[in-house]
Amino acid sequence: MTNQLPDRDPEETAEWMQSLDELIRSQGTERAQYIMRSLLQRAGAQSVGVPMVTTTDYVNTIPVDQEPEFPGDEEVERRYRAWLRWNAAIMVHRAQRPGIGVGGHISTYAGAATLYEVGMNHFFRGKDHPGGGDQIYFQGHASPGMYARAFLEGRLSEEDMDGFRQEKSREGHALSSYPHPRSMPDFWEFPTVSMGIGPMNAIYQAQSNRYLQNRGIKDTSEQHVWAFLGDGEMDEPESRGLLQLAANDKLDNLTFVVNCNLQRLDGPVRGNGKIMQELEAFFRGAGWNVIKVVWGREWDSLLEKDKDGSLVEIMNSTPDGDYQTYKAENGGFVRDHFFGKTPETKELVANLTDEEIWNLKRGGHDYRKVYAAYKAAMEFKGKPTVILAHTVKGYGLGTHFEGRNATHQMKKLTLDDLKAFRDHLRIPISDEELERDPYQPPYFNPGADAPEIKYMLERRRELGGNVPERRVKHAPVPLPGDKAYEVANRGSGKQMAATTMAFVRLLKDLMRDKEFGKRIVPIIPDEARTFGMDSFFPTAKIYNPKGQNYLSVDRDLVLAYKESPQGQIVHVGINEGGSIAAFTAAGTSYATHGEPLIPVYVFYSMFGFQRTADYIWAATDQMARGFLISATAGRTTLTGEGLQHADGHSPILASTNPAVKTYDPAYGYEIGHIVRHGLEEMYGPDSKDPNVIYNIMVYNEPILQPKAPEELDVEGIIKGIYLLEPAKIDGPRAQLLASGVAVPWALDAQKILAEDWGVSADVWSVTSWNELRRDGLAAEEEAFLHPDAEPRVPFVTKQLAGATGPIIASTDYMKAVPDQIRQFVPNEFATLGADDFGFADTRAAARRYFKIDSHSMVVRTLEMLARRGEVDASAPTEAIKKYDLLNVNAGTSGNAGGDA
């Protein structure tokens, strides 16, 4: 702050410094903080240029004189913390026994045990707490520590511990590798090991808590969100990219705890730099409260004696790579290479032995320092808090593990390692017990009557029960009746409407339902007007905890922008990752809060699965429920937007997620039945698996939406295919299959084939290629495993059983989408598809270019019939000339209009 300015009066400067020192001595650091802040505020008002202080010295944020008394029995907690660390390491070690070798991670929890245990004993509230309980995002690689605690608490047995990472071979006694709610639905709440997703989801969980509070659905005022993260994980864009939301919404119900062990998975995070300082600046600049826990209590007296600041200067200038090296050496090495940098600092430790220097702990291993940080975080109001805790990866595991670059990959301990680790933790296990079978050293559990275990369980009882724990009992969801779906069934009359608009009209009526409507959470990235959802603004309003404190530029419009703390719409901005995080928080509210919410995320189709598939995978791991609406779908439907907006493949990407059901409806009435069935599957009384997400493709091309037919095959809509329009003439037979926006092309092709070529073609609406394939594969699996039973016929095979002639399938997607059902259809099968990058052009020209339009369907049908001898062999060539098939300007499938 001063190195660029001259000191014109050093004597006066010294007097100011002495005055500040005296203020701290006489009235403490808290008063000094107030005076300094007041001076900075006055300096700013007088236009005195004072730079923002984004980093502080490499010392603890909380001064010694402001540390609270530690309320627990530190010695008792230290004893069972040692048992936890032993059992966590032994569980992973035993999982490497001969014939198993499933891996695991020892070092992360070894270094983070104190960070978790201070929370477990004094802060983390369970679900039986009167306030409702906290949400805690555990660092994925630290999962062995949570299992070790559950073992001491009596929640897990030794047999369970030995089932670590053996989820099928040890079924009934299996533990998932990382926090996976889908694998352990009563234990884990939040999946975190795909790094970067934890911090993102934690931010939106904290926002969702406030959303529930502000909308009057649930009182969440006493619930806190804790996210445990790694310093290497903070390199992920998702880890830092959404910090502004937490600051803007003043989410003081959120605390990040970053375990700064200075190591990634294979080496230093910032070998030449200082990750704690970097993160301090980043978070402070993003509007967060920052608390650094750098040094343990053993350093307090040394820092107090550091009158000239030499020690602090060495702390500031030493790079992380050196700090890592120090912990892989010994006390003598630290004396020479750290304290030996100046005569003053060397003298500071002259009276300390090498062992005492080695025992100068880092702050993340000191109960009192961590407790002080957590307490300060809970008491701080108006901002989210990040705690940066300095630790050692592999702490206490011995010289082969501590601080080593390879420690993350090290899965087992040698016999000497085991003995040294036992001695360090003072575990009452003999050499003979360890030597008996070094691959299976014993766990340690003194039993439920041990005073330490009683103390541990009492602390959890006072804080509201087990953590982690997942519960799914929730408030009943009264589903809407027939009236809510009338708008979908009656069509659009003489008005043209795209399926996006048909869906939005349906959603609006669902939101009007007196009992059910409040549970819908519309999530929009930033293009509500593109999707026709600006009509929601005046009534549902946009959620903003601060309300609307400005004069809206469009206030005179009927559809003016309206923000409110009670707003229902989550309008996340240009932020697809945050949208899925908001979707996940809302879609799992039935479990985290016992209050179901139904998220409906409407997005540009291309920016859905292509951009956020990993986040959606985590959402389904967490068993989120809701609707993903892929709007402006299709490779040719978005006309002028071009290559990076033209989605021709997201149904294939969606098919890779087992919990996602993807539909491609052509009409509003199909959407109505799909949505209704989705709600019944998620929250109806007869659902076999409610943990599903419905992904519905909708388009922006306006058409006349037909009324629902009188004799509608609703089962066909839900399962994936129904006969939409039977052939009206007799002639050579063919079957035209299409989905979504391609159905009108198929109907045109049916008419052209009849009028120009005398071909009799049926038109089928395929509402879900993906679900048809899943059903077919399931039937094959059943037949494979039960060869003596009558094989079940796949639904698509059954539907097409009486349909003769070749099948021609066309969609606005790549050929792989309809090709999913090829093996289940006995007919000759041909696929038309938009395989290639998209581009900007008219719909008709684009469809003609890809050869997916009505005339392409006609020609392909004629070719297949000609090979069978059912039409003249010259018909295909004549048709190509007749319809000018090679000329992109001759296409007629599609119209102009629709927002793009």
C-alpha positions, 0 to 999 in steps of 0.5 A: 500500500505504501511502496509507491508513495514517498514518506516525506516525514518518517518521524510523523509516520512513526508517531501515527504507528505508535498511536495505533499500537497503543490503541491496540494495547489499551483497548484491543483489536476490536476497537482498533478495527472500528477506528481504522474503518472510520478513518478509511471511510472518512478518507474516501469521503475526502477523496483520499485515494486509498486502495482496497485491501484485498489481502491481509498478512499471512496470519489469522484473521481473528486476533487472540484477544477476540477468540471465544472460550472453547465450550467443549471438552477438548481432550475428550474430543481429541481422543475420539477424533483420533479414533475417527482418523484411525478407522477412516484410514483402516477402512480404506486400507482394508479395502485394498486387501488381496482380491478386493483392491477397490481403492479409496482416499486416506489423506484428505480426511486425515488433514481435515478431521478437525474441520469436520469435528468442530462442526459435528460437535458444536455447529452442524444441526441435524434434522430433529433440531427445532430449526429444521437442521443444516445442509452440509456439503461434505468434501467427496474425498473425505467420505471415509471420515463420515463413515468412521464417525457413523461407525462410532455412533453405531449407525454402521457395523464393521461389516458395513465398513468392510463393504466400502466401494463394494456396492453390489458384491456386498449389497446390504453392507455396502458403502459408496465411494463418495457422497452418492444419495442415489447409492445411499438414500438414507445417508448422503444428501448431496453429491460433491465429488465431481468437483466444482458442483458442490460450491455451486449447488451450496450457493443455490441451496442457500438461496432456495432456503431463503426462497422458501422463507420469503414465499411463506412455504417454510421457516428456514431462518435457523438453517445454515448451509456449509460447504467443505471444499478443497483449495485445488477444487477452487480452480474449477470455474464453477467453484468461483463463478457464482460467488456474486449471487451469494453476495448479491442476495446477502446469503449469510446463511452460507459458509464455505470452508476451504481446506487449504492443504496447498495440494491438488491431487498430484502436486501443489496448488500454487507452488510459486504462489500462495493459494490462501492469499489468492482466495482471500482476494478473490472472495473479498472482491466478490463481496464475501466475509473472509476468515483465515485460519493460518496458524495454531495456538503454538504460534501465538507467543512467537507472533507476539514477540515478533516486534519488528514483523520479521516473522510475519514477513517470512510468512508472507513471502514463503511460497506454498511449495516450500510450506509443503516441503517443510511438512515432509521434512522435520523440525531441524529442517524448518529451523534452518530453512524457515526461521533461519532466513533472518537473525531475528526469526532464528533468535525467536526459536532459539529456546525451542527444541526441534520437536517443539518447532515440528509441533507448531501446528497449522491453524486447520488442526487447532480446535480453538482456532477453528471453533473461533472461525465457525462461531464468527461465521455464524454470527456475521450478518449481511454477507456469506462467509468463507473460512480459509483453513491452513492444513496438511494433507495426510496429517498424522499419517507419517513421513511417507504420507504427510505433504507428499505429492503422491499422498492422494493416490496412496491407498494403504499403509505399510506395517511400519506406517500402521505402527507409527500412525497408531502411536501418533494417535495413541490407539490401544492396539498391540503390535501383535494385532497389527502383525497378525494380518497387516492387510486387515488391522482392526478397527477401534471402537470402545463401545457405546458405554465408553465416556467418549462415545456417550459424550459424542452422542450427547453432542449430536442429540443436542444439535438435532441428531445424525449428520449426514442423514437424508429423509424423504417424508414430505408434505402431501402434494395435491395434484391438479385436476382435469381443468388445468389441462383443458388449455392443452387439449383444446388446441389453438383454434385459428391462431398459430402457436408453437409448442413452446407457447402451448407449454407456457399456456399449460404452465400458466394454468398449472400455476393458477391451481389454488393448492398446487400452483405455489409449488411450481418454481419456473427457472429461466436463464435470461430469455423469458420473452423469447419463450413467451414467459414475460406474461408471468412477470406481473402475476408470478413476479421474479424472485428478488430478496431485495424487492424492486427498488428502481423505476422499471423502464417498462412499467407502462407495459402490461407485461412489465418487469416485476421483482419481489421477495415473494416472487415465484420465478427464479430468473438466474441471468445468463447462467445455465450452470446456476440454473441447474443448481437452482433446479437441483435445490428446488427439485430436492426440496421434498427431501431437504425440507419436507416441502416439495417444489416442482422446478420447471427450467426452460432453456435454449435447447442447445445450452441444456445437456450439451453444456450442463450434463455433468450438473444434471447427472449430479441432480439425478444422483441427488434424486431431483424431480422436475421438468427440463424444457428444451425450448427452441429445440431442433437443428433447423427450427431456430432459423437464423441463430446458426451453428452454436444454437442449432440443437440436433443431438440433445435427446442422445445426450439426455439418453445417457442419464438413466433418470431423465425421460426425454419426450419430443411432442408434436402438439399441445395435447401431447404435452398436457398428457406428458406433464400430467403423467410426469407429475403423477410419477413424481408425486402420485400415490402409485408411483414406482420410482418418483425420482425422475426428471422429465425432459420435454423438447418444444419448438418455436415454429408456429403451427395450428395446434389441433384439438385432442382426438376423441379416441386418443391413445394416451398410453401410446403418448406416454410410452412413446408412439401412437398412430396419429393419422391412418392412411386414407387410400389403398395402395402400396403400404408404408409407415411414416414415423416422426416426432416433434416439429417433424410430424407436420412434414410426415403428414404432408408426405402422407398426402403427397404419397397418396395424391402423386404416387398412390402410396398408402402411408400411416403417420405415427407420432413418436413422442419418445424415441428414448423411452421406446429404446429403454423399454425395448432393451428392458424386454431383451434383458428380461428374455436374456435372464429368463429364457424359459419364460414367454418373452415380453414384446417391446411396446414399439414392436407391439404398436407396429405389429400390424403395420406393413411396409417399410418404415421411414423416420424423420426428425429435426435431430441427427439420425442416431435419435430415431435409430435407437429403435431400429433393432425392435422394429421388424420392418425395413427401416430408414432414417432421415436426419440432420447430421452435421453442424447447424447453420443459419437459414430459413427452415425450409431451406435447412430441412431441404439441405439435410434431406429431412423434409416432406419431399425427402420422406416421399423420395425415401419411401419410393426408393424402398418400395421400388426395391420391393417391386411395389412401385415403378423402379423409375419413381424415385428418380422421377420424384427427385426431379419433380420436387427438385430435391437437390435444390435447397431453395425448393423446400417447402417444409416449414414457415416463418415466424416464431421468436428466435 
